[in-house]
Amino acid sequence: MIVLLGLVVFLFGFSKARNEDRFISSPEVVFVGENNLFISNETVSKLLIQNWGGLKNVPKETLDLNELEKALKSNPMIKTAEVYVAVNGALKAEIEQKTPIARVSTNASYYIDDEGMFMPLSKNYSARVPLVTGYVEKNNLRNVYKVARKVKYDEFLRKQVIEIHQDMNNKIALRLRKCSFLVQLGDETYLDKKINNLKAFYKKNLKDKTLDNYSKVNLQFENQVICTKI
């Protein structure tokens, strides 16, 4: 019995030592969520290597996984990152990218993500999202973000809105697909009511085939739709 116990202890210690002495193989990158890659596997691997030298043949007990995750999250394309070492010694990184909901096109070009934060453009993929034009500051995206988020999660707006314009007074206007008129939202107050009014106007005039008769649709006043004919 004592001999058997000693053998078990020996094998456990031997296995533990073998496990601890195992070296890290090349990093394996897995993207979760969005299928379109704004950041490549190669870029993520380079970030890992840059922050821990040559990862190949590094003893796994010397790795600081928290530091590697922090390095990945510092990339403005990455929303979350989880780094771990598999039993076979493979270093794995699970990456969730940021999700763009609008693209600013002013004197600077960048995305606004689904949390209202800055996201740079990607060389790998261009998202099909509404353009944001006019007077937009990177450190003050609140108004534009609120409207862009509404567009993202509203089926009608997602299909119709191609441009979100903000003037110097922070008033918002929309451009719709295949429509020549400008939709004046004003500020973001009563946004749901304004959008409901827009839907009602659009549905009626689509049925009447009169959408092309207008140059402006003003929704700035609660419970009113003021139209300007061409």
PyMOL CGO cylinders between C-alpha atoms (Angstrom):
from pymol import cmd
from pymol.cgo import CYLINDER

trace = [
    CYLINDER, 0.00, 0.00, 0.00, 2.83, 2.36, 0.95, 0.3, 1, 1, 1, 1, 1, 1,
    CYLINDER, 2.83, 2.36, 0.95, 4.68, 1.44, -2.24, 0.3, 1, 1, 1, 1, 1, 1,
    CYLINDER, 4.68, 1.44, -2.24, 1.56, 2.11, -4.33, 0.3, 1, 1, 1, 1, 1, 1,
    CYLINDER, 1.56, 2.11, -4.33, 1.01, 5.48, -2.66, 0.3, 1, 1, 1, 1, 1, 1,
    CYLINDER, 1.01, 5.48, -2.66, 4.61, 6.39, -3.25, 0.3, 1, 1, 1, 1, 1, 1,
    CYLINDER, 4.61, 6.39, -3.25, 4.29, 5.48, -6.91, 0.3, 1, 1, 1, 1, 1, 1,
    CYLINDER, 4.29, 5.48, -6.91, 1.18, 7.67, -7.30, 0.3, 1, 1, 1, 1, 1, 1,
    CYLINDER, 1.18, 7.67, -7.30, 2.95, 10.62, -5.66, 0.3, 1, 1, 1, 1, 1, 1,
    CYLINDER, 2.95, 10.62, -5.66, 5.97, 10.09, -7.88, 0.3, 1, 1, 1, 1, 1, 1,
    CYLINDER, 5.97, 10.09, -7.88, 3.89, 9.95, -11.07, 0.3, 1, 1, 1, 1, 1, 1,
    CYLINDER, 3.89, 9.95, -11.07, 1.93, 13.06, -10.07, 0.3, 1, 1, 1, 1, 1, 1,
    CYLINDER, 1.93, 13.06, -10.07, 5.12, 14.98, -9.36, 0.3, 1, 1, 1, 1, 1, 1,
    CYLINDER, 5.12, 14.98, -9.36, 6.68, 13.76, -12.58, 0.3, 1, 1, 1, 1, 1, 1,
    CYLINDER, 6.68, 13.76, -12.58, 3.59, 14.75, -14.60, 0.3, 1, 1, 1, 1, 1, 1,
    CYLINDER, 3.59, 14.75, -14.60, 3.47, 18.17, -12.89, 0.3, 1, 1, 1, 1, 1, 1,
    CYLINDER, 3.47, 18.17, -12.89, 7.13, 18.78, -13.63, 0.3, 1, 1, 1, 1, 1, 1,
    CYLINDER, 7.13, 18.78, -13.63, 6.67, 17.74, -17.27, 0.3, 1, 1, 1, 1, 1, 1,
    CYLINDER, 6.67, 17.74, -17.27, 3.67, 20.06, -17.53, 0.3, 1, 1, 1, 1, 1, 1,
    CYLINDER, 3.67, 20.06, -17.53, 5.49, 23.02, -16.02, 0.3, 1, 1, 1, 1, 1, 1,
    CYLINDER, 5.49, 23.02, -16.02, 8.52, 22.48, -18.24, 0.3, 1, 1, 1, 1, 1, 1,
    CYLINDER, 8.52, 22.48, -18.24, 6.39, 22.42, -21.36, 0.3, 1, 1, 1, 1, 1, 1,
    CYLINDER, 6.39, 22.42, -21.36, 7.23, 25.19, -23.83, 0.3, 1, 1, 1, 1, 1, 1,
    CYLINDER, 7.23, 25.19, -23.83, 4.78, 27.50, -25.57, 0.3, 1, 1, 1, 1, 1, 1,
    CYLINDER, 4.78, 27.50, -25.57, 4.11, 26.81, -29.23, 0.3, 1, 1, 1, 1, 1, 1,
    CYLINDER, 4.11, 26.81, -29.23, 3.15, 29.47, -31.78, 0.3, 1, 1, 1, 1, 1, 1,
    CYLINDER, 3.15, 29.47, -31.78, 0.00, 31.42, -30.79, 0.3, 1, 1, 1, 1, 1, 1,
    CYLINDER, 0.00, 31.42, -30.79, -3.40, 30.29, -32.09, 0.3, 1, 1, 1, 1, 1, 1,
    CYLINDER, -3.40, 30.29, -32.09, -5.93, 33.09, -32.66, 0.3, 1, 1, 1, 1, 1, 1,
    CYLINDER, -5.93, 33.09, -32.66, -9.69, 32.52, -32.60, 0.3, 1, 1, 1, 1, 1, 1,
    CYLINDER, -9.69, 32.52, -32.60, -12.20, 35.27, -33.43, 0.3, 1, 1, 1, 1, 1, 1,
    CYLINDER, -12.20, 35.27, -33.43, -15.61, 35.12, -31.76, 0.3, 1, 1, 1, 1, 1, 1,
    CYLINDER, -15.61, 35.12, -31.76, -18.75, 36.91, -32.94, 0.3, 1, 1, 1, 1, 1, 1,
    CYLINDER, -18.75, 36.91, -32.94, -18.37, 39.03, -36.09, 0.3, 1, 1, 1, 1, 1, 1,
    CYLINDER, -18.37, 39.03, -36.09, -17.32, 37.01, -39.15, 0.3, 1, 1, 1, 1, 1, 1,
    CYLINDER, -17.32, 37.01, -39.15, -15.75, 39.93, -41.03, 0.3, 1, 1, 1, 1, 1, 1,
    CYLINDER, -15.75, 39.93, -41.03, -12.23, 40.52, -39.79, 0.3, 1, 1, 1, 1, 1, 1,
    CYLINDER, -12.23, 40.52, -39.79, -11.18, 44.13, -39.20, 0.3, 1, 1, 1, 1, 1, 1,
    CYLINDER, -11.18, 44.13, -39.20, -7.92, 42.87, -37.66, 0.3, 1, 1, 1, 1, 1, 1,
    CYLINDER, -7.92, 42.87, -37.66, -5.99, 39.88, -38.99, 0.3, 1, 1, 1, 1, 1, 1,
    CYLINDER, -5.99, 39.88, -38.99, -4.66, 36.76, -37.25, 0.3, 1, 1, 1, 1, 1, 1,
    CYLINDER, -4.66, 36.76, -37.25, -1.17, 37.91, -38.15, 0.3, 1, 1, 1, 1, 1, 1,
    CYLINDER, -1.17, 37.91, -38.15, -1.65, 41.28, -36.43, 0.3, 1, 1, 1, 1, 1, 1,
    CYLINDER, -1.65, 41.28, -36.43, -2.87, 39.63, -33.22, 0.3, 1, 1, 1, 1, 1, 1,
    CYLINDER, -2.87, 39.63, -33.22, 0.05, 37.18, -33.28, 0.3, 1, 1, 1, 1, 1, 1,
    CYLINDER, 0.05, 37.18, -33.28, 2.50, 40.07, -33.76, 0.3, 1, 1, 1, 1, 1, 1,
    CYLINDER, 2.50, 40.07, -33.76, 0.97, 41.90, -30.79, 0.3, 1, 1, 1, 1, 1, 1,
    CYLINDER, 0.97, 41.90, -30.79, 1.51, 38.82, -28.64, 0.3, 1, 1, 1, 1, 1, 1,
    CYLINDER, 1.51, 38.82, -28.64, 5.08, 38.33, -29.84, 0.3, 1, 1, 1, 1, 1, 1,
    CYLINDER, 5.08, 38.33, -29.84, 5.97, 42.04, -29.47, 0.3, 1, 1, 1, 1, 1, 1,
    CYLINDER, 5.97, 42.04, -29.47, 4.81, 41.99, -25.87, 0.3, 1, 1, 1, 1, 1, 1,
    CYLINDER, 4.81, 41.99, -25.87, 6.56, 38.75, -24.94, 0.3, 1, 1, 1, 1, 1, 1,
    CYLINDER, 6.56, 38.75, -24.94, 9.47, 38.42, -27.31, 0.3, 1, 1, 1, 1, 1, 1,
    CYLINDER, 9.47, 38.42, -27.31, 9.60, 35.22, -29.35, 0.3, 1, 1, 1, 1, 1, 1,
    CYLINDER, 9.60, 35.22, -29.35, 6.78, 33.18, -27.82, 0.3, 1, 1, 1, 1, 1, 1,
    CYLINDER, 6.78, 33.18, -27.82, 8.07, 29.96, -29.28, 0.3, 1, 1, 1, 1, 1, 1,
    CYLINDER, 8.07, 29.96, -29.28, 9.99, 27.83, -26.79, 0.3, 1, 1, 1, 1, 1, 1,
    CYLINDER, 9.99, 27.83, -26.79, 9.11, 30.10, -23.83, 0.3, 1, 1, 1, 1, 1, 1,
    CYLINDER, 9.11, 30.10, -23.83, 8.40, 28.08, -20.66, 0.3, 1, 1, 1, 1, 1, 1,
    CYLINDER, 8.40, 28.08, -20.66, 4.70, 28.54, -20.00, 0.3, 1, 1, 1, 1, 1, 1,
    CYLINDER, 4.70, 28.54, -20.00, 5.11, 29.27, -16.28, 0.3, 1, 1, 1, 1, 1, 1,
    CYLINDER, 5.11, 29.27, -16.28, 7.02, 32.46, -17.18, 0.3, 1, 1, 1, 1, 1, 1,
    CYLINDER, 7.02, 32.46, -17.18, 4.12, 33.93, -19.17, 0.3, 1, 1, 1, 1, 1, 1,
    CYLINDER, 4.12, 33.93, -19.17, 2.02, 36.73, -17.71, 0.3, 1, 1, 1, 1, 1, 1,
    CYLINDER, 2.02, 36.73, -17.71, -1.34, 36.10, -19.37, 0.3, 1, 1, 1, 1, 1, 1,
    CYLINDER, -1.34, 36.10, -19.37, -2.91, 39.22, -17.86, 0.3, 1, 1, 1, 1, 1, 1,
    CYLINDER, -2.91, 39.22, -17.86, -0.24, 41.39, -19.46, 0.3, 1, 1, 1, 1, 1, 1,
    CYLINDER, -0.24, 41.39, -19.46, -0.80, 39.74, -22.83, 0.3, 1, 1, 1, 1, 1, 1,
    CYLINDER, -0.80, 39.74, -22.83, -4.56, 40.34, -22.57, 0.3, 1, 1, 1, 1, 1, 1,
    CYLINDER, -4.56, 40.34, -22.57, -3.93, 43.96, -21.61, 0.3, 1, 1, 1, 1, 1, 1,
    CYLINDER, -3.93, 43.96, -21.61, -1.68, 44.38, -24.65, 0.3, 1, 1, 1, 1, 1, 1,
    CYLINDER, -1.68, 44.38, -24.65, -4.33, 42.97, -26.97, 0.3, 1, 1, 1, 1, 1, 1,
    CYLINDER, -4.33, 42.97, -26.97, -7.10, 45.13, -25.48, 0.3, 1, 1, 1, 1, 1, 1,
    CYLINDER, -7.10, 45.13, -25.48, -4.97, 48.23, -26.07, 0.3, 1, 1, 1, 1, 1, 1,
    CYLINDER, -4.97, 48.23, -26.07, -5.54, 47.73, -29.80, 0.3, 1, 1, 1, 1, 1, 1,
    CYLINDER, -5.54, 47.73, -29.80, -8.46, 50.00, -30.83, 0.3, 1, 1, 1, 1, 1, 1,
    CYLINDER, -8.46, 50.00, -30.83, -9.95, 47.24, -33.02, 0.3, 1, 1, 1, 1, 1, 1,
    CYLINDER, -9.95, 47.24, -33.02, -10.30, 44.80, -30.12, 0.3, 1, 1, 1, 1, 1, 1,
    CYLINDER, -10.30, 44.80, -30.12, -13.21, 44.81, -27.66, 0.3, 1, 1, 1, 1, 1, 1,
    CYLINDER, -13.21, 44.81, -27.66, -12.29, 41.83, -25.47, 0.3, 1, 1, 1, 1, 1, 1,
    CYLINDER, -12.29, 41.83, -25.47, -9.42, 39.34, -25.38, 0.3, 1, 1, 1, 1, 1, 1,
    CYLINDER, -9.42, 39.34, -25.38, -8.87, 36.14, -23.43, 0.3, 1, 1, 1, 1, 1, 1,
    CYLINDER, -8.87, 36.14, -23.43, -5.44, 34.51, -23.50, 0.3, 1, 1, 1, 1, 1, 1,
    CYLINDER, -5.44, 34.51, -23.50, -4.72, 31.06, -22.07, 0.3, 1, 1, 1, 1, 1, 1,
    CYLINDER, -4.72, 31.06, -22.07, -2.39, 28.10, -22.46, 0.3, 1, 1, 1, 1, 1, 1,
    CYLINDER, -2.39, 28.10, -22.46, -3.94, 24.81, -23.54, 0.3, 1, 1, 1, 1, 1, 1,
    CYLINDER, -3.94, 24.81, -23.54, -2.87, 21.47, -22.08, 0.3, 1, 1, 1, 1, 1, 1,
    CYLINDER, -2.87, 21.47, -22.08, -0.77, 20.75, -25.17, 0.3, 1, 1, 1, 1, 1, 1,
    CYLINDER, -0.77, 20.75, -25.17, 1.22, 23.94, -24.62, 0.3, 1, 1, 1, 1, 1, 1,
    CYLINDER, 1.22, 23.94, -24.62, -0.51, 25.99, -27.33, 0.3, 1, 1, 1, 1, 1, 1,
    CYLINDER, -0.51, 25.99, -27.33, -0.99, 29.66, -26.50, 0.3, 1, 1, 1, 1, 1, 1,
    CYLINDER, -0.99, 29.66, -26.50, -4.54, 30.56, -27.49, 0.3, 1, 1, 1, 1, 1, 1,
    CYLINDER, -4.54, 30.56, -27.49, -6.12, 34.01, -27.83, 0.3, 1, 1, 1, 1, 1, 1,
    CYLINDER, -6.12, 34.01, -27.83, -9.88, 34.44, -28.16, 0.3, 1, 1, 1, 1, 1, 1,
    CYLINDER, -9.88, 34.44, -28.16, -10.64, 37.84, -29.68, 0.3, 1, 1, 1, 1, 1, 1,
    CYLINDER, -10.64, 37.84, -29.68, -13.89, 39.78, -29.91, 0.3, 1, 1, 1, 1, 1, 1,
    CYLINDER, -13.89, 39.78, -29.91, -13.66, 42.72, -32.28, 0.3, 1, 1, 1, 1, 1, 1,
    CYLINDER, -13.66, 42.72, -32.28, -15.40, 46.03, -31.85, 0.3, 1, 1, 1, 1, 1, 1,
    CYLINDER, -15.40, 46.03, -31.85, -18.60, 46.44, -33.89, 0.3, 1, 1, 1, 1, 1, 1,
    CYLINDER, -18.60, 46.44, -33.89, -18.84, 49.62, -36.03, 0.3, 1, 1, 1, 1, 1, 1,
    CYLINDER, -18.84, 49.62, -36.03, -22.28, 51.21, -36.38, 0.3, 1, 1, 1, 1, 1, 1,
    CYLINDER, -22.28, 51.21, -36.38, -21.37, 54.38, -38.29, 0.3, 1, 1, 1, 1, 1, 1,
    CYLINDER, -21.37, 54.38, -38.29, -18.45, 55.80, -40.26, 0.3, 1, 1, 1, 1, 1, 1,
    CYLINDER, -18.45, 55.80, -40.26, -17.36, 59.39, -39.72, 0.3, 1, 1, 1, 1, 1, 1,
    CYLINDER, -17.36, 59.39, -39.72, -16.30, 61.08, -42.94, 0.3, 1, 1, 1, 1, 1, 1,
    CYLINDER, -16.30, 61.08, -42.94, -15.23, 64.66, -42.19, 0.3, 1, 1, 1, 1, 1, 1,
    CYLINDER, -15.23, 64.66, -42.19, -11.68, 66.00, -41.98, 0.3, 1, 1, 1, 1, 1, 1,
    CYLINDER, -11.68, 66.00, -41.98, -10.95, 62.67, -40.25, 0.3, 1, 1, 1, 1, 1, 1,
    CYLINDER, -10.95, 62.67, -40.25, -12.23, 59.20, -41.08, 0.3, 1, 1, 1, 1, 1, 1,
    CYLINDER, -12.23, 59.20, -41.08, -13.03, 56.53, -38.48, 0.3, 1, 1, 1, 1, 1, 1,
    CYLINDER, -13.03, 56.53, -38.48, -15.83, 54.35, -37.17, 0.3, 1, 1, 1, 1, 1, 1,
    CYLINDER, -15.83, 54.35, -37.17, -18.06, 54.81, -34.14, 0.3, 1, 1, 1, 1, 1, 1,
    CYLINDER, -18.06, 54.81, -34.14, -18.51, 51.45, -32.42, 0.3, 1, 1, 1, 1, 1, 1,
    CYLINDER, -18.51, 51.45, -32.42, -21.62, 50.06, -30.71, 0.3, 1, 1, 1, 1, 1, 1,
    CYLINDER, -21.62, 50.06, -30.71, -20.51, 51.55, -27.38, 0.3, 1, 1, 1, 1, 1, 1,
    CYLINDER, -20.51, 51.55, -27.38, -20.07, 55.04, -28.79, 0.3, 1, 1, 1, 1, 1, 1,
    CYLINDER, -20.07, 55.04, -28.79, -16.28, 54.85, -28.90, 0.3, 1, 1, 1, 1, 1, 1,
    CYLINDER, -16.28, 54.85, -28.90, -13.68, 55.62, -31.56, 0.3, 1, 1, 1, 1, 1, 1,
    CYLINDER, -13.68, 55.62, -31.56, -12.66, 52.74, -33.83, 0.3, 1, 1, 1, 1, 1, 1,
    CYLINDER, -12.66, 52.74, -33.83, -10.11, 53.18, -36.63, 0.3, 1, 1, 1, 1, 1, 1,
    CYLINDER, -10.11, 53.18, -36.63, -10.75, 52.15, -40.21, 0.3, 1, 1, 1, 1, 1, 1,
    CYLINDER, -10.75, 52.15, -40.21, -9.45, 48.77, -41.28, 0.3, 1, 1, 1, 1, 1, 1,
    CYLINDER, -9.45, 48.77, -41.28, -7.32, 47.84, -44.28, 0.3, 1, 1, 1, 1, 1, 1,
    CYLINDER, -7.32, 47.84, -44.28, -8.88, 44.37, -44.24, 0.3, 1, 1, 1, 1, 1, 1,
    CYLINDER, -8.88, 44.37, -44.24, -12.60, 45.14, -44.40, 0.3, 1, 1, 1, 1, 1, 1,
    CYLINDER, -12.60, 45.14, -44.40, -14.95, 48.11, -44.83, 0.3, 1, 1, 1, 1, 1, 1,
    CYLINDER, -14.95, 48.11, -44.83, -18.23, 47.94, -42.88, 0.3, 1, 1, 1, 1, 1, 1,
    CYLINDER, -18.23, 47.94, -42.88, -21.46, 48.88, -44.64, 0.3, 1, 1, 1, 1, 1, 1,
    CYLINDER, -21.46, 48.88, -44.64, -22.74, 51.44, -42.15, 0.3, 1, 1, 1, 1, 1, 1,
    CYLINDER, -22.74, 51.44, -42.15, -24.22, 54.96, -42.48, 0.3, 1, 1, 1, 1, 1, 1,
    CYLINDER, -24.22, 54.96, -42.48, -21.82, 57.84, -43.13, 0.3, 1, 1, 1, 1, 1, 1,
    CYLINDER, -21.82, 57.84, -43.13, -21.57, 60.61, -40.53, 0.3, 1, 1, 1, 1, 1, 1,
    CYLINDER, -21.57, 60.61, -40.53, -20.87, 64.06, -41.94, 0.3, 1, 1, 1, 1, 1, 1,
    CYLINDER, -20.87, 64.06, -41.94, -20.78, 67.67, -40.77, 0.3, 1, 1, 1, 1, 1, 1,
    CYLINDER, -20.78, 67.67, -40.77, -19.36, 68.92, -37.48, 0.3, 1, 1, 1, 1, 1, 1,
    CYLINDER, -19.36, 68.92, -37.48, -18.21, 65.89, -35.49, 0.3, 1, 1, 1, 1, 1, 1,
    CYLINDER, -18.21, 65.89, -35.49, -15.59, 65.77, -32.72, 0.3, 1, 1, 1, 1, 1, 1,
    CYLINDER, -15.59, 65.77, -32.72, -13.95, 62.50, -31.74, 0.3, 1, 1, 1, 1, 1, 1,
    CYLINDER, -13.95, 62.50, -31.74, -14.26, 63.32, -28.02, 0.3, 1, 1, 1, 1, 1, 1,
    CYLINDER, -14.26, 63.32, -28.02, -17.93, 64.32, -28.30, 0.3, 1, 1, 1, 1, 1, 1,
    CYLINDER, -17.93, 64.32, -28.30, -19.84, 61.61, -30.18, 0.3, 1, 1, 1, 1, 1, 1,
    CYLINDER, -19.84, 61.61, -30.18, -22.85, 61.39, -27.86, 0.3, 1, 1, 1, 1, 1, 1,
    CYLINDER, -22.85, 61.39, -27.86, -25.55, 62.85, -30.13, 0.3, 1, 1, 1, 1, 1, 1,
    CYLINDER, -25.55, 62.85, -30.13, -24.39, 61.10, -33.27, 0.3, 1, 1, 1, 1, 1, 1,
    CYLINDER, -24.39, 61.10, -33.27, -23.94, 57.82, -31.40, 0.3, 1, 1, 1, 1, 1, 1,
    CYLINDER, -23.94, 57.82, -31.40, -27.47, 57.89, -30.00, 0.3, 1, 1, 1, 1, 1, 1,
    CYLINDER, -27.47, 57.89, -30.00, -28.93, 58.32, -33.49, 0.3, 1, 1, 1, 1, 1, 1,
    CYLINDER, -28.93, 58.32, -33.49, -26.53, 55.79, -35.07, 0.3, 1, 1, 1, 1, 1, 1,
    CYLINDER, -26.53, 55.79, -35.07, -27.45, 53.23, -32.41, 0.3, 1, 1, 1, 1, 1, 1,
    CYLINDER, -27.45, 53.23, -32.41, -31.14, 53.79, -33.15, 0.3, 1, 1, 1, 1, 1, 1,
    CYLINDER, -31.14, 53.79, -33.15, -30.44, 53.23, -36.84, 0.3, 1, 1, 1, 1, 1, 1,
    CYLINDER, -30.44, 53.23, -36.84, -28.48, 50.04, -36.09, 0.3, 1, 1, 1, 1, 1, 1,
    CYLINDER, -28.48, 50.04, -36.09, -31.27, 48.38, -34.10, 0.3, 1, 1, 1, 1, 1, 1,
    CYLINDER, -31.27, 48.38, -34.10, -34.34, 49.66, -35.99, 0.3, 1, 1, 1, 1, 1, 1,
    CYLINDER, -34.34, 49.66, -35.99, -35.20, 47.54, -39.05, 0.3, 1, 1, 1, 1, 1, 1,
    CYLINDER, -35.20, 47.54, -39.05, -36.72, 50.39, -41.05, 0.3, 1, 1, 1, 1, 1, 1,
    CYLINDER, -36.72, 50.39, -41.05, -33.87, 52.83, -40.36, 0.3, 1, 1, 1, 1, 1, 1,
    CYLINDER, -33.87, 52.83, -40.36, -31.21, 50.18, -40.94, 0.3, 1, 1, 1, 1, 1, 1,
    CYLINDER, -31.21, 50.18, -40.94, -32.54, 49.63, -44.46, 0.3, 1, 1, 1, 1, 1, 1,
    CYLINDER, -32.54, 49.63, -44.46, -33.15, 53.30, -45.30, 0.3, 1, 1, 1, 1, 1, 1,
    CYLINDER, -33.15, 53.30, -45.30, -30.60, 55.59, -43.62, 0.3, 1, 1, 1, 1, 1, 1,
    CYLINDER, -30.60, 55.59, -43.62, -27.39, 56.20, -45.58, 0.3, 1, 1, 1, 1, 1, 1,
    CYLINDER, -27.39, 56.20, -45.58, -26.16, 59.41, -43.92, 0.3, 1, 1, 1, 1, 1, 1,
    CYLINDER, -26.16, 59.41, -43.92, -26.30, 61.08, -40.52, 0.3, 1, 1, 1, 1, 1, 1,
    CYLINDER, -26.30, 61.08, -40.52, -25.41, 64.79, -40.65, 0.3, 1, 1, 1, 1, 1, 1,
    CYLINDER, -25.41, 64.79, -40.65, -24.68, 66.96, -37.60, 0.3, 1, 1, 1, 1, 1, 1,
    CYLINDER, -24.68, 66.96, -37.60, -24.50, 70.73, -38.00, 0.3, 1, 1, 1, 1, 1, 1,
    CYLINDER, -24.50, 70.73, -38.00, -22.48, 73.17, -35.87, 0.3, 1, 1, 1, 1, 1, 1,
    CYLINDER, -22.48, 73.17, -35.87, -25.40, 73.48, -33.42, 0.3, 1, 1, 1, 1, 1, 1,
    CYLINDER, -25.40, 73.48, -33.42, -25.50, 69.70, -32.88, 0.3, 1, 1, 1, 1, 1, 1,
    CYLINDER, -25.50, 69.70, -32.88, -28.74, 69.38, -34.84, 0.3, 1, 1, 1, 1, 1, 1,
    CYLINDER, -28.74, 69.38, -34.84, -29.11, 66.04, -36.62, 0.3, 1, 1, 1, 1, 1, 1,
    CYLINDER, -29.11, 66.04, -36.62, -30.46, 65.37, -40.13, 0.3, 1, 1, 1, 1, 1, 1,
    CYLINDER, -30.46, 65.37, -40.13, -30.80, 62.11, -42.06, 0.3, 1, 1, 1, 1, 1, 1,
    CYLINDER, -30.80, 62.11, -42.06, -30.51, 61.14, -45.72, 0.3, 1, 1, 1, 1, 1, 1,
    CYLINDER, -30.51, 61.14, -45.72, -32.54, 58.13, -46.85, 0.3, 1, 1, 1, 1, 1, 1,
    CYLINDER, -32.54, 58.13, -46.85, -31.85, 55.65, -49.61, 0.3, 1, 1, 1, 1, 1, 1,
    CYLINDER, -31.85, 55.65, -49.61, -33.53, 56.61, -52.93, 0.3, 1, 1, 1, 1, 1, 1,
    CYLINDER, -33.53, 56.61, -52.93, -35.14, 59.72, -51.37, 0.3, 1, 1, 1, 1, 1, 1,
    CYLINDER, -35.14, 59.72, -51.37, -34.19, 63.29, -52.28, 0.3, 1, 1, 1, 1, 1, 1,
    CYLINDER, -34.19, 63.29, -52.28, -35.64, 64.95, -49.18, 0.3, 1, 1, 1, 1, 1, 1,
    CYLINDER, -35.64, 64.95, -49.18, -33.71, 65.80, -46.01, 0.3, 1, 1, 1, 1, 1, 1,
    CYLINDER, -33.71, 65.80, -46.01, -35.07, 64.48, -42.71, 0.3, 1, 1, 1, 1, 1, 1,
    CYLINDER, -35.07, 64.48, -42.71, -34.53, 67.07, -39.96, 0.3, 1, 1, 1, 1, 1, 1,
    CYLINDER, -34.53, 67.07, -39.96, -34.47, 65.41, -36.53, 0.3, 1, 1, 1, 1, 1, 1,
    CYLINDER, -34.47, 65.41, -36.53, -33.05, 68.32, -34.55, 0.3, 1, 1, 1, 1, 1, 1,
    CYLINDER, -33.05, 68.32, -34.55, -31.62, 67.15, -31.22, 0.3, 1, 1, 1, 1, 1, 1,
    CYLINDER, -31.62, 67.15, -31.22, -31.96, 63.64, -29.84, 0.3, 1, 1, 1, 1, 1, 1,
    CYLINDER, -31.96, 63.64, -29.84, -34.90, 64.38, -27.53, 0.3, 1, 1, 1, 1, 1, 1,
    CYLINDER, -34.90, 64.38, -27.53, -38.14, 62.46, -28.23, 0.3, 1, 1, 1, 1, 1, 1,
    CYLINDER, -38.14, 62.46, -28.23, -36.16, 60.40, -30.72, 0.3, 1, 1, 1, 1, 1, 1,
    CYLINDER, -36.16, 60.40, -30.72, -38.56, 57.43, -30.67, 0.3, 1, 1, 1, 1, 1, 1,
    CYLINDER, -38.56, 57.43, -30.67, -41.57, 59.67, -31.35, 0.3, 1, 1, 1, 1, 1, 1,
    CYLINDER, -41.57, 59.67, -31.35, -39.77, 61.43, -34.18, 0.3, 1, 1, 1, 1, 1, 1,
    CYLINDER, -39.77, 61.43, -34.18, -38.84, 58.12, -35.80, 0.3, 1, 1, 1, 1, 1, 1,
    CYLINDER, -38.84, 58.12, -35.80, -42.41, 56.86, -35.49, 0.3, 1, 1, 1, 1, 1, 1,
    CYLINDER, -42.41, 56.86, -35.49, -43.62, 60.04, -37.20, 0.3, 1, 1, 1, 1, 1, 1,
    CYLINDER, -43.62, 60.04, -37.20, -41.07, 59.49, -39.96, 0.3, 1, 1, 1, 1, 1, 1,
    CYLINDER, -41.07, 59.49, -39.96, -42.26, 55.92, -40.49, 0.3, 1, 1, 1, 1, 1, 1,
    CYLINDER, -42.26, 55.92, -40.49, -45.88, 57.03, -40.70, 0.3, 1, 1, 1, 1, 1, 1,
    CYLINDER, -45.88, 57.03, -40.70, -44.99, 59.79, -43.20, 0.3, 1, 1, 1, 1, 1, 1,
    CYLINDER, -44.99, 59.79, -43.20, -42.89, 57.40, -45.29, 0.3, 1, 1, 1, 1, 1, 1,
    CYLINDER, -42.89, 57.40, -45.29, -45.52, 54.64, -45.34, 0.3, 1, 1, 1, 1, 1, 1,
    CYLINDER, -45.52, 54.64, -45.34, -48.31, 57.00, -46.42, 0.3, 1, 1, 1, 1, 1, 1,
    CYLINDER, -48.31, 57.00, -46.42, -46.33, 58.78, -49.11, 0.3, 1, 1, 1, 1, 1, 1,
    CYLINDER, -46.33, 58.78, -49.11, -44.84, 55.55, -50.41, 0.3, 1, 1, 1, 1, 1, 1,
    CYLINDER, -44.84, 55.55, -50.41, -48.39, 54.26, -50.89, 0.3, 1, 1, 1, 1, 1, 1,
    CYLINDER, -48.39, 54.26, -50.89, -49.44, 57.53, -52.55, 0.3, 1, 1, 1, 1, 1, 1,
    CYLINDER, -49.44, 57.53, -52.55, -46.22, 57.60, -54.62, 0.3, 1, 1, 1, 1, 1, 1,
    CYLINDER, -46.22, 57.60, -54.62, -45.49, 61.14, -53.45, 0.3, 1, 1, 1, 1, 1, 1,
    CYLINDER, -45.49, 61.14, -53.45, -42.11, 60.72, -51.71, 0.3, 1, 1, 1, 1, 1, 1,
    CYLINDER, -42.11, 60.72, -51.71, -40.39, 62.63, -54.53, 0.3, 1, 1, 1, 1, 1, 1,
    CYLINDER, -40.39, 62.63, -54.53, -42.60, 65.67, -53.95, 0.3, 1, 1, 1, 1, 1, 1,
    CYLINDER, -42.60, 65.67, -53.95, -40.66, 66.90, -50.90, 0.3, 1, 1, 1, 1, 1, 1,
    CYLINDER, -40.66, 66.90, -50.90, -37.30, 68.56, -50.26, 0.3, 1, 1, 1, 1, 1, 1,
    CYLINDER, -37.30, 68.56, -50.26, -37.49, 68.57, -46.43, 0.3, 1, 1, 1, 1, 1, 1,
    CYLINDER, -37.49, 68.57, -46.43, -39.31, 66.64, -43.73, 0.3, 1, 1, 1, 1, 1, 1,
    CYLINDER, -39.31, 66.64, -43.73, -39.03, 68.48, -40.41, 0.3, 1, 1, 1, 1, 1, 1,
    CYLINDER, -39.03, 68.48, -40.41, -39.53, 66.32, -37.28, 0.3, 1, 1, 1, 1, 1, 1,
    CYLINDER, -39.53, 66.32, -37.28, -37.97, 68.71, -34.77, 0.3, 1, 1, 1, 1, 1, 1,
    CYLINDER, -37.97, 68.71, -34.77, -41.25, 69.49, -33.03, 0.3, 1, 1, 1, 1, 1, 1,
    CYLINDER, -41.25, 69.49, -33.03, -43.00, 66.88, -30.93, 0.3, 1, 1, 1, 1, 1, 1,
    CYLINDER, -43.00, 66.88, -30.93, -46.03, 65.26, -32.64, 0.3, 1, 1, 1, 1, 1, 1,
    CYLINDER, -46.03, 65.26, -32.64, -45.57, 67.34, -35.80, 0.3, 1, 1, 1, 1, 1, 1,
    CYLINDER, -45.57, 67.34, -35.80, -44.33, 66.57, -39.28, 0.3, 1, 1, 1, 1, 1, 1,
    CYLINDER, -44.33, 66.57, -39.28, -43.70, 69.72, -41.30, 0.3, 1, 1, 1, 1, 1, 1,
    CYLINDER, -43.70, 69.72, -41.30, -43.00, 69.05, -44.94, 0.3, 1, 1, 1, 1, 1, 1,
    CYLINDER, -43.00, 69.05, -44.94, -41.52, 71.35, -47.56, 0.3, 1, 1, 1, 1, 1, 1,
    CYLINDER, -41.52, 71.35, -47.56, -42.56, 70.59, -51.12, 0.3, 1, 1, 1, 1, 1, 1,
    CYLINDER, -42.56, 70.59, -51.12, -40.20, 70.91, -54.05, 0.3, 1, 1, 1, 1, 1, 1,
]
cmd.load_cgo(trace, "trace")
